[in-house]
Amino acid sequence: MAKARLKIIPLGGLGEIGRNMMALEYGEDIVVIDAGLMFPEEEMLGVDLVIPDITYLKENHERVRAILITHGHEDHVGALPYILPQLDVPVYGSPLVHGLISVKLREHRLLKNVRLNMVRPGDVLQIGCFRAEFFRVCHSIPDSFGIALHTPIGTVVHTGDFKLDHTPVDGKTMDLHRLAELGDKGVLLLMSDSTYVERPGYTPSEQVVGQSLDRIMGDAKGRVVVASFASLISRIQQVVDAAEKHGRRMFIMGRSMLDNAQMAIEMGYLTVPSGLGTPDELKHLPPERIAVMTTGSQGEPTSALSRMANRDHRFLEVIAGDTVVISASPIPGNVGLINRTIDALFQQGANVLYQGIADVHVHGHGAQEELKLMLRLVRPRFFVPVHGEYRHLVLHARLAHSLGIPEENTFVLQNGDVLEVTTYRAKKAGQVSSDYIYVDGLGDIGQVVLRDRQHLAQDGILLVVVAVDKDTGKVIGEPDVISRGFVDVSVSEQLMTDIRTQVVNAIDHGKAHTTEWGYINPKIKETVAKYVYKETRRRPMILPVAVEV
Amino acid sequence: MAKARLKIIPLGGLGEIGRNMMALEYGEDIVVIDAGLMFPEEEMLGVDLVIPDITYLKENHERVRAILITHGHEDHVGALPYILPQLDVPVYGSPLVHGLISVKLREHRLLKNVRLNMVRPGDVLQIGCFRAEFFRVCHSIPDSFGIALHTPIGTVVHTGDFKLDHTPVDGKTMDLHRLAELGDKGVLLLMSDSTYVERPGYTPSEQVVGQSLDRIMGDAKGRVVVASFASLISRIQQVVDAAEKHGRRMFIMGRSMLDNAQMAIEMGYLTVPSGLGTPDELKHLPPERIAVMTTGSQGEPTSALSRMANRDHRFLEVIAGDTVVISASPIPGNVGLINRTIDALFQQGANVLYQGIADVHVHGHGAQEELKLMLRLVRPRFFVPVHGEYRHLVLHARLAHSLGIPEENTFVLQNGDVLEVTTYRAKKAGQVSSDYIYVDGLGDIGQVVLRDRQHLAQDGILLVVVAVDKDTGKVIGEPDVISRGFVDVSVSEQLMTDIRTQVVNAIDHGKAHTTEWGYINPKIKETVAKYVYKETRRRPMILPVAVEV
């Protein structure tokens, strides 16, 4: 058998919100870090979410020992309900991760069949030939961990998502001492969060947001509604603290956020001294006694906040006098949706506070000085930037060069790349399958379906319906033309008549040779496409439909 | 006849990039300021651009005296080729505007039929009962004007797009003195640019970009490629200046930018001492002697920059050693496209500089302190914030309140709102038509087409094809099921068979009552929709197609 080498294989992780998943392999053992989903980009039409391609893991199923989770955000745990039914491996994460995943798996009715295990900072697990050690980092959710994976050839440090917050909401700071100790003993390879590498300096502490919320709750004469991500438990705590301080009763709207909050309360991650209010109380309390936390910070049209803005919510309509706080930063693909929600809220007469005009959100990722500190503390031999778009990885690699890590020891990996690492050398060695897996409804869809949707979205569809004699293959009668999403029916009668004429001519021309459908079909397509483009400069999908009778 | 009142009617102007158009009306005279287009938002599928609704102007055609243009950007002039064929009125703009519009009208083969007139700062036109006076402002294109419209009941000042640049590229600063003088004499109403009202402080001068470009051209060892908007003549000048200073030959790629540049050179707005290079020279010059300016700063897939990034351009492929500068800010809907282009450029090995990591772009709009200065200088009785999204108008109105303009004298208008103004009072009075007009190819499309495209984009289409006897209305034989953009054909054979069975059952069930197509059609639709949703959680467009034979 060839000498075993450590392999590092990102199976996801490129993208603004990355469906993070990293496989580490040595000999007979594979361990996976994170199993996240990605929200679809604009051109992924009708796609609900995107998950990593686990073909490689399925092919090596018997060697996959565990999935280790760094923290409970969707881009790190969201793919578990899709992956676990296909890959029966134990999952290890913090108590909060355990809670969040359980909520999620219960929704998918998968909770009973999976092996969830809790780990705490300082815990060390023996997983095959690996020893996995969890250490605390700061991020925008409690219980965020980095992982030191001690392998037969050295220690690999994976930071998870992190920033250096000296005053986090839960008071639990990053374990700088353990990182320093690891760096002291020697680290073979560092994988570090690149998301915020474009920003110079330091990311502000979550405390900044706490102070803003406090001021807003104190100053507002009416109700205060704060929108954020459902899993941002720390933010919920900050809103609760500010609300209670100013004598406001706390309400939570949006099922996912309410589920998460209730779980977090039960597990002790969220403290709501006066408890949560009920929809009934909401009706009877005066506005200045009300604080609401809700989902919808990304402007999702079916979210609680969008419904409130459009007066379509069961319990709460935003009205003049309300203050609405968007306590989140937009995912790039959602900027338009968020802006429209903000506009709708202003039109209802609300005062709207959002990033850009008020300090109501800070990023959960470290900026350049924090990334430098991590590189200095860990001082690895090899460096693999992770999390973020390709440009972030390149910039993070450059940052590492500027601190003295040689270029040849730095690897910008794309999804599916295999990095082979020995004690003194590392090199890219091949590729494994790493497609986007597009989840739509109950199943996934492929490139063909997506391309068809893009085509349909651009210029609609034009059907040419023809009856064909099933015995002779001859066309019977006249063809019909139907369109959707192509032209306004009211103004296009003449165009449709003309297209029909074009089709009749095409078929007639065909008749001289053969009446077989297989010949006429492409002929119709070509004729109609050409004519339609000339007349309209549009390229609808053209679908000749034969009905055999 | 009722006493004449001044009416202010925005026919466009809401939106990040606004298809700006403002009608001002008094008695028998209507004058229009700007005629811009808007780039489509994400959900406007397949739409090329959006233009203002000129129904009101067409209905009052004989009273429309002129269109006055503030400056040559697309969101202020881009709708002219679509509007002028429907509305034969003279257009007045600066020499540069004249040049840019001429380029555009020539493309549309409209140049001969329109009445374009040049105006210069200080010019005063008598237009019906109005006197229109043009004064210089600073923006990111030379020859940007504000307009003082002297009406029978007082002066209306429209700022156009502006910022307070004390060191503009062309050295021509804003006419603060005339604004002060107007303010001194008394201004009835101010309409002022709201685009950048979210930002505190001042927008930096274009000089900042010039210095960055100079440094980049000097430092880069290879070619330098700068992408920006085709109409950003000032930026082109800055790139030329930096290129020539460092001994680089200047090339311009992208037809629209090249057309604009050539026009600007002819008219004296752009100075290229050594002239522009030809594609042939590009092949033979050493990299450090090359500077390229190109379109594609918004990541448009067919633009020159995208082609260069994907090695699909006729004359230039981006390679390792090249420096690429994205000298523009993203329009919100384009963030994803731009990020993908930046990633592709990094993957080619280029060094990419963009807003966020380098000072390679400044906004063309004034921030809060500049907007305050405008309000103070003009000190109008009434204030109407213009340009920007609804939230920008609200924030700008608040800024005006903070400077002492009473709330009741401030009006946030939506497109189509009519504001009636007398000497001492103003109030909203009704609405005129102000739909989005979606241009796609050679014509425009309506809401139905757009909704169909959105439906098709989400989950595709499912055709149920049935042959019907044209005499009896009876269904002949078995139905067929065809789909596009719905499910992967390879994995859905069973589903298609099941849908077929469902359809057969629905028709059989129908037979008990009647065999008329009008009855069966909705029955099929309902049955299939229900079944498909249950099985897939998707809602494709379901289109029963009857073929009469």
Boltz contact constraints between the chains, C-beta under 6 A:
constraints:
  - contact:
      token1: [A, 41]
      token2: [B, 336]
      max_distance: 6.0
  - contact:
      token1: [A, 42]
      token2: [B, 42]
      max_distance: 6.0
  - contact:
      token1: [A, 42]
      token2: [B, 336]
      max_distance: 6.0
  - contact:
      token1: [A, 45]
      token2: [B, 457]
      max_distance: 6.0
  - contact:
      token1: [A, 46]
      token2: [B, 458]
      max_distance: 6.0
  - contact:
      token1: [A, 46]
      token2: [B, 459]
      max_distance: 6.0
  - contact:
      token1: [A, 198]
      token2: [B, 356]
      max_distance: 6.0
  - contact:
      token1: [A, 198]
      token2: [B, 357]
      max_distance: 6.0
  - contact:
      token1: [A, 332]
      token2: [B, 335]
      max_distance: 6.0
  - contact:
      token1: [A, 332]
      token2: [B, 336]
      max_distance: 6.0
  - contact:
      token1: [A, 333]
      token2: [B, 336]
      max_distance: 6.0
  - contact:
      token1: [A, 335]
      token2: [B, 332]
      max_distance: 6.0
  - contact:
      token1: [A, 335]
      token2: [B, 335]
      max_distance: 6.0
  - contact:
      token1: [A, 336]
      token2: [B, 41]
      max_distance: 6.0
  - contact:
      token1: [A, 336]
      token2: [B, 42]
      max_distance: 6.0
  - contact:
      token1: [A, 336]
      token2: [B, 332]
      max_distance: 6.0
  - contact:
      token1: [A, 336]
      token2: [B, 333]
      max_distance: 6.0
  - contact:
      token1: [A, 339]
      token2: [B, 389]
      max_distance: 6.0
  - contact:
      token1: [A, 342]
      token2: [B, 391]
      max_distance: 6.0
  - contact:
      token1: [A, 343]
      token2: [B, 389]
      max_distance: 6.0
  - contact:
      token1: [A, 343]
      token2: [B, 390]
      max_distance: 6.0
  - contact:
      token1: [A, 343]
      token2: [B, 391]
      max_distance: 6.0
  - contact:
      token1: [A, 346]
      token2: [B, 390]
      max_distance: 6.0
  - contact:
      token1: [A, 346]
      token2: [B, 391]
      max_distance: 6.0
  - contact:
      token1: [A, 346]
      token2: [B, 394]
      max_distance: 6.0
  - contact:
      token1: [A, 356]
      token2: [B, 198]
      max_distance: 6.0
  - contact:
      token1: [A, 357]
      token2: [B, 198]
      max_distance: 6.0
  - contact:
      token1: [A, 389]
      token2: [B, 339]
      max_distance: 6.0
  - contact:
      token1: [A, 389]
      token2: [B, 343]
      max_distance: 6.0
  - contact:
      token1: [A, 390]
      token2: [B, 343]
      max_distance: 6.0
  - contact:
      token1: [A, 390]
      token2: [B, 346]
      max_distance: 6.0
  - contact:
      token1: [A, 391]
      token2: [B, 342]
      max_distance: 6.0
  - contact:
      token1: [A, 391]
      token2: [B, 343]
      max_distance: 6.0
  - contact:
      token1: [A, 391]
      token2: [B, 346]
      max_distance: 6.0
  - contact:
      token1: [A, 394]
      token2: [B, 346]
      max_distance: 6.0
  - contact:
      token1: [A, 441]
      token2: [B, 536]
      max_distance: 6.0
  - contact:
      token1: [A, 441]
      token2: [B, 537]
      max_distance: 6.0
  - contact:
      token1: [A, 441]
      token2: [B, 538]
      max_distance: 6.0
  - contact:
      token1: [A, 442]
      token2: [B, 536]
      max_distance: 6.0
  - contact:
      token1: [A, 442]
      token2: [B, 537]
      max_distance: 6.0
  - contact:
      token1: [A, 445]
      token2: [B, 488]
      max_distance: 6.0
  - contact:
      token1: [A, 446]
      token2: [B, 488]
      max_distance: 6.0
  - contact:
      token1: [A, 449]
      token2: [B, 485]
      max_distance: 6.0
  - contact:
      token1: [A, 449]
      token2: [B, 488]
      max_distance: 6.0
  - contact:
      token1: [A, 452]
      token2: [B, 484]
      max_distance: 6.0
  - contact:
      token1: [A, 452]
      token2: [B, 485]
      max_distance: 6.0
  - contact:
      token1: [A, 453]
      token2: [B, 457]
      max_distance: 6.0
  - contact:
      token1: [A, 453]
      token2: [B, 460]
      max_distance: 6.0
  - contact:
      token1: [A, 453]
      token2: [B, 485]
      max_distance: 6.0
  - contact:
      token1: [A, 456]
      token2: [B, 456]
      max_distance: 6.0
  - contact:
      token1: [A, 456]
      token2: [B, 485]
      max_distance: 6.0
  - contact:
      token1: [A, 457]
      token2: [B, 45]
      max_distance: 6.0
  - contact:
      token1: [A, 457]
      token2: [B, 453]
      max_distance: 6.0
  - contact:
      token1: [A, 457]
      token2: [B, 457]
      max_distance: 6.0
  - contact:
      token1: [A, 458]
      token2: [B, 46]
      max_distance: 6.0
  - contact:
      token1: [A, 459]
      token2: [B, 46]
      max_distance: 6.0
  - contact:
      token1: [A, 460]
      token2: [B, 453]
      max_distance: 6.0
  - contact:
      token1: [A, 465]
      token2: [B, 545]
      max_distance: 6.0
  - contact:
      token1: [A, 465]
      token2: [B, 547]
      max_distance: 6.0
  - contact:
      token1: [A, 467]
      token2: [B, 547]
      max_distance: 6.0
  - contact:
      token1: [A, 467]
      token2: [B, 549]
      max_distance: 6.0
  - contact:
      token1: [A, 476]
      token2: [B, 549]
      max_distance: 6.0
  - contact:
      token1: [A, 484]
      token2: [B, 452]
      max_distance: 6.0
  - contact:
      token1: [A, 485]
      token2: [B, 449]
      max_distance: 6.0
  - contact:
      token1: [A, 485]
      token2: [B, 452]
      max_distance: 6.0
  - contact:
      token1: [A, 485]
      token2: [B, 453]
      max_distance: 6.0
  - contact:
      token1: [A, 485]
      token2: [B, 456]
      max_distance: 6.0
  - contact:
      token1: [A, 488]
      token2: [B, 445]
      max_distance: 6.0
  - contact:
      token1: [A, 488]
      token2: [B, 446]
      max_distance: 6.0
  - contact:
      token1: [A, 488]
      token2: [B, 449]
      max_distance: 6.0
  - contact:
      token1: [A, 536]
      token2: [B, 441]
      max_distance: 6.0
  - contact:
      token1: [A, 536]
      token2: [B, 442]
      max_distance: 6.0
  - contact:
      token1: [A, 537]
      token2: [B, 441]
      max_distance: 6.0
  - contact:
      token1: [A, 537]
      token2: [B, 442]
      max_distance: 6.0
  - contact:
      token1: [A, 538]
      token2: [B, 441]
      max_distance: 6.0
  - contact:
      token1: [A, 545]
      token2: [B, 465]
      max_distance: 6.0
  - contact:
      token1: [A, 547]
      token2: [B, 465]
      max_distance: 6.0
  - contact:
      token1: [A, 547]
      token2: [B, 467]
      max_distance: 6.0
  - contact:
      token1: [A, 547]
      token2: [B, 547]
      max_distance: 6.0
  - contact:
      token1: [A, 549]
      token2: [B, 467]
      max_distance: 6.0
  - contact:
      token1: [A, 549]
      token2: [B, 476]
      max_distance: 6.0
  - contact:
      token1: [A, 549]
      token2: [B, 549]
      max_distance: 6.0
